[in-house]
Amino acid sequence: MTKIKICGITQVEHAVAATVSGADFLGLVFALSKRRIDTEKALQITAVIRSIIKRPLIAGIFVNMPASEVNEIAGYCRLDYVQLSGSENWDYCKDIEFPIIKVIHIYDGCNFEQVMGAIEAGYKTSLKYRPVFLLDTQKGDYFGGTGQTFDWTLAKEVASAYPVIVAGGLTPDNVNALIKTVRPWGVDVSSGVETSGGKDINKIKSFIDAARKTEE
């Protein structure tokens, strides 16, 4: 079953809606972003979600923040995963005390060998937990959250070799096609389930329903 991650959650009601609809992961952004959340709000969300018996795992999204600060926030906010979305290297990752989702940025001209090299380097690094990899579009100085897709042919090649989460421009209208084409371990969405810059409960449900239709 394809894992579904709803990222950029800022409100308890959206977290609960995603949980009830069947999300496997929630993403809370602690990096500079319009979806950035403070630790107290994050703790409020995690407390509610952790009270639900069948709940999604909660990831905090960080970009080039000192590892000590990442660990402190992750512990305080009761996160399950730390998502590293910046240019953090593998030596840095050794200092992270939580399971890691490591973003591999797919930029114009990026090829299969480069992506595979990054994944294989991660697997060879002695980390506390086996990392999860997420492929996301990079445009200019933005480390993801661009709302733009990348070449699904590349994603399919990588997904055939390793379990990966695919992000970048996914919506309720195209996630079914992405899953059928790429067969990823997981999918990730943020702007694709928003209306006027805020999470839309109906779109969250539609996205999850569309993703699950590939398994019927």
Secondary structure, DSSP 8 states (H G I E B T S, - for coil): --EEEEE---SHHHHHHHHHHT-SEEEEE-SSSTTB--HHHHHHHHHHHHTSSS--EEEEEESS--HHHHHHHHHHTT-SEEEE-SS--HHHHTT--S-EEEEEEE-TT--HHHHHHHHHHHHHS--SS--EEEEEE-BTTB-S-------HHHHHHHHTTS-EEE-SS--TTTHHHHHHHH--SEEEESGGGEETTEE-HHHHHHHHHHHHGGG-
